[in-house]
Amino acid sequence: MHPLGDQYSTNSLSLYLQLHDPKELLDPEPRMMIELALCILGQKYGRHFTVRGRFVFTFESNLGWGWSNFMALNTFKDQSRGYLVGSNCILKADITVSGSSSDS
């Protein structure tokens, strides 16, 4: 999470998912197609903000999967929306492996 944006976006919250240690996966395919949903949970009003996408997952790459323009900073910081309460936010990630990238 880059709460002030990353090098590609300075007016947005940037959010990525990164695999810490690929050796911990059981029987991984060298290239997998994954469906990813990253979500910021609303802590006050039950409204959530979710972005979904499909990515090719490879072990050779140490890059994360996600979005540099995940959410506008003014939306994220707006206390009336409840995404950021004090200095806390709640993130959720849903990952579905939909097959090897050669299947798509």
Rosetta silent file (secondary structure, phi, psi, omega in degrees, C-alpha in Angstrom):
SEQUENCE: MHPLGDQYSTNSLSLYLQLHDPKELLDPEPRMMIELALCILGQKYGRHFTVRGRFVFTFESNLGWGWSNFMALNTFKDQSRGYLVGSNCILKADITVSGSSSDS
SCORE:     score description
SCORE:     0.000 S_00000001
   1 L     0.000  129.360  175.404    0.000    0.000    0.000 S_00000001
   2 E  -116.055   94.045 -171.843    1.295    3.413   -0.990 S_00000001
   3 L   -67.370  -14.958  176.622   -0.995    5.827    0.874 S_00000001
   4 L  -113.762   19.895 -177.441    0.360    8.876   -0.952 S_00000001
   5 L    87.100  166.691  176.609    0.588    7.214   -4.359 S_00000001
   6 E  -112.088 -164.169 -177.108    3.563    5.618   -6.045 S_00000001
   7 L   -67.068  -14.465 -179.534    5.861    6.839   -8.826 S_00000001
   8 L   -97.586  -13.270 -176.756    3.001    6.466  -11.349 S_00000001
   9 E  -154.480  124.175  179.155    0.349    8.348   -9.387 S_00000001
  10 L  -108.803   -5.837 -179.857    0.619   11.086   -6.789 S_00000001
  11 L  -110.332   12.622 -177.241   -3.102   11.887   -6.427 S_00000001
  12 E  -137.102  152.947  168.088   -4.262    8.350   -5.706 S_00000001
  13 E   -73.107  130.320  177.162   -3.850    5.611   -3.163 S_00000001
  14 E  -105.428  134.149 -175.249   -1.803    2.847   -4.823 S_00000001
  15 E  -137.758  128.025 -177.669   -2.538   -0.715   -3.763 S_00000001
  16 E  -136.684  154.340  171.948   -0.751   -3.932   -4.775 S_00000001
  17 E  -111.586  132.887 -178.793   -0.613   -7.549   -3.698 S_00000001
  18 L  -132.388  135.185  177.484    2.819   -9.164   -3.651 S_00000001
  19 L   -77.038  124.304 -177.307    3.784  -12.773   -2.994 S_00000001
  20 L   -73.780  -49.338 -177.005    6.276  -12.892   -0.145 S_00000001
  21 L  -143.731  100.770 -177.955    7.729  -16.380   -0.735 S_00000001
  22 H   -62.586  -18.841 -179.954    6.663  -18.464   -3.772 S_00000001
  23 H   -67.902  -18.698 -178.460    8.357  -21.546   -2.253 S_00000001
  24 H   -80.026  -11.504  178.648    5.537  -21.763    0.288 S_00000001
  25 L   -78.115  141.225  176.577    2.926  -22.575   -2.387 S_00000001
  26 L   -84.059  128.189  175.740    2.031  -26.229   -2.928 S_00000001
  27 L    47.247   54.699 -177.819    2.511  -27.447   -6.512 S_00000001
  28 L   -74.748  143.579  169.883    2.590  -24.035   -8.196 S_00000001
  29 L   -77.227  149.031 -179.152    2.292  -23.704  -11.962 S_00000001
  30 L   -65.125  -30.198  177.729    5.124  -21.611  -13.441 S_00000001
  31 E  -139.059  118.834 -179.091    2.559  -19.180  -14.924 S_00000001
  32 E  -122.789  145.900  171.439   -0.954  -18.902  -13.545 S_00000001
  33 E   -89.846  125.425  178.417   -3.888  -16.694  -14.443 S_00000001
  34 E  -120.340  148.082  170.263   -5.303  -15.162  -11.278 S_00000001
  35 E  -105.903  127.967 -172.995   -8.399  -13.098  -10.642 S_00000001
  36 E  -124.231  133.656  171.921   -7.732  -10.520   -7.971 S_00000001
  37 E  -125.987  118.952  174.743  -10.108   -8.321   -6.005 S_00000001
  38 E  -108.278  137.171 -171.635   -8.612   -5.754   -3.643 S_00000001
  39 E  -138.486  139.175  167.403  -10.999   -3.980   -1.307 S_00000001
  40 E  -104.410  120.564 -176.963  -10.937   -1.203    1.269 S_00000001
  41 E   -83.168  133.673  174.320  -13.644   -1.923    3.812 S_00000001
  42 L   -73.540  127.586 -175.074  -15.778    0.936    5.049 S_00000001
  43 L   -91.699  -12.430 -176.053  -15.484    1.033    8.826 S_00000001
  44 L  -111.137  -43.371 -168.541  -18.471    3.276    9.542 S_00000001
  45 L  -117.615    3.933  178.246  -21.253    2.764    7.019 S_00000001
  46 L    76.987    6.344  176.519  -20.651   -0.703    5.564 S_00000001
  47 L   -88.039  136.306 -179.361  -19.731    0.624    2.125 S_00000001
  48 E  -120.501  153.657  177.322  -16.707   -1.005    0.539 S_00000001
  49 E  -117.617  118.386 -174.925  -14.566    0.026   -2.421 S_00000001
  50 E  -126.835  139.484  172.131  -13.399   -2.884   -4.597 S_00000001
  51 E  -124.329  134.891 -177.920  -11.340   -3.098   -7.785 S_00000001
  52 E  -120.299  151.162  176.482  -11.094   -6.380   -9.717 S_00000001
  53 E  -165.902  169.429  176.107   -8.751   -7.578  -12.435 S_00000001
  54 E  -114.896  139.045 -177.092   -7.020  -10.548  -14.057 S_00000001
  55 E  -139.319  150.973  171.131   -3.259  -10.955  -13.966 S_00000001
  56 E   -90.054  123.589 -177.593   -0.651  -13.456  -15.112 S_00000001
  57 E   -99.104  119.882  177.017    1.204  -14.659  -12.042 S_00000001
  58 E  -127.309  147.825  179.883    4.832  -15.695  -12.630 S_00000001
  59 L   -80.861  -18.810  179.472    7.489  -16.679  -10.122 S_00000001
  60 L   -72.070  -25.124 -176.140   10.241  -14.972  -12.114 S_00000001
  61 L   -93.149  134.304  176.340    8.658  -11.605  -11.448 S_00000001
  62 L  -100.572   14.481 -178.902    8.984   -9.931   -8.069 S_00000001
  63 L   -80.378  157.197  174.117    6.392   -7.342   -9.047 S_00000001
  64 L   -91.627  168.700  177.872    3.098   -6.923   -7.302 S_00000001
  65 E  -117.432  129.384 -179.169   -0.316   -7.061   -8.888 S_00000001
  66 E   163.354 -148.366 -169.847   -2.701   -4.184   -8.398 S_00000001
  67 E  -138.279  130.747  175.863   -3.345   -0.588   -9.279 S_00000001
  68 E   -74.433  -27.745  177.759   -1.373    2.639   -9.008 S_00000001
  69 E  -110.486   54.417 -176.163   -4.661    4.598   -9.217 S_00000001
  70 E   -62.289  -49.708 -178.745   -6.665    2.395   -6.856 S_00000001
  71 E  -150.643  140.134  177.000   -8.622    5.212   -5.201 S_00000001
  72 E   -60.059  137.192 -178.275   -8.441    9.003   -5.326 S_00000001
  73 H   -59.628  -38.274 -179.591   -6.645   10.339   -2.241 S_00000001
  74 H   -66.962  -30.943  174.813   -9.400   12.837   -1.465 S_00000001
  75 H   -70.605  -45.110  179.966  -11.948    9.975   -1.461 S_00000001
  76 H   -60.430  -42.508 -175.542   -9.713    7.799    0.734 S_00000001
  77 H   -83.773  -12.676 -178.411   -9.096   10.592    3.263 S_00000001
  78 L   -65.436  108.207 -175.924  -12.707   11.858    3.345 S_00000001
  79 L   -60.200  -27.000 -178.605  -13.791   11.011    6.923 S_00000001
  80 L   -71.183  -15.872  178.766  -17.461   10.976    5.919 S_00000001
  81 L   -88.079  -24.956  174.847  -16.850    7.902    3.737 S_00000001
  82 L    81.673   11.094  177.644  -15.324    5.828    6.559 S_00000001
  83 L   -75.357  -37.025  179.249  -12.470    4.186    4.605 S_00000001
  84 L  -117.608  116.150  179.478   -9.825    5.836    6.789 S_00000001
  85 E  -117.397  112.804 -171.147  -10.668    6.125   10.484 S_00000001
  86 L    65.579 -118.156  175.224   -7.942    7.923   12.393 S_00000001
  87 L  -115.058   20.889 -176.112   -4.861    6.363   10.823 S_00000001
  88 E  -114.845  140.155  169.879   -6.453    2.930   10.237 S_00000001
  89 L  -138.549  157.914 -178.698   -7.945    1.274    7.194 S_00000001
  90 E  -116.017  124.797 -179.541   -8.967   -2.341    6.591 S_00000001
  91 E  -108.557  148.323  176.536   -7.871   -4.105    3.416 S_00000001
  92 E  -136.677  139.863  177.000   -9.205   -7.335    1.951 S_00000001
  93 E  -128.237  130.170  173.074   -7.826   -9.420   -0.924 S_00000001
  94 E  -116.605  127.671 -177.455   -9.640  -12.215   -2.743 S_00000001
  95 E  -124.968  130.497  175.225   -7.569  -14.345   -5.111 S_00000001
  96 E  -124.588  125.588  174.411   -8.859  -16.997   -7.482 S_00000001
  97 E   -86.483  118.244 -175.607   -6.511  -19.132   -9.577 S_00000001
  98 E  -103.766    6.525  176.643   -8.350  -19.639  -12.842 S_00000001
  99 E   131.774 -178.785  177.228   -5.752  -21.846  -14.594 S_00000001
 100 E   -75.736  154.868 -176.809   -2.407  -21.642  -16.308 S_00000001
 101 H   -66.365  -19.306  177.127   -1.837  -18.589  -18.444 S_00000001
 102 H   -76.417  -14.142  177.527   -1.656  -20.827  -21.525 S_00000001
 103 H   -77.332  -21.846 -172.448   -5.336  -21.800  -20.896 S_00000001
 104 L   -85.778    0.000    0.000   -6.612  -18.246  -21.438 S_00000001
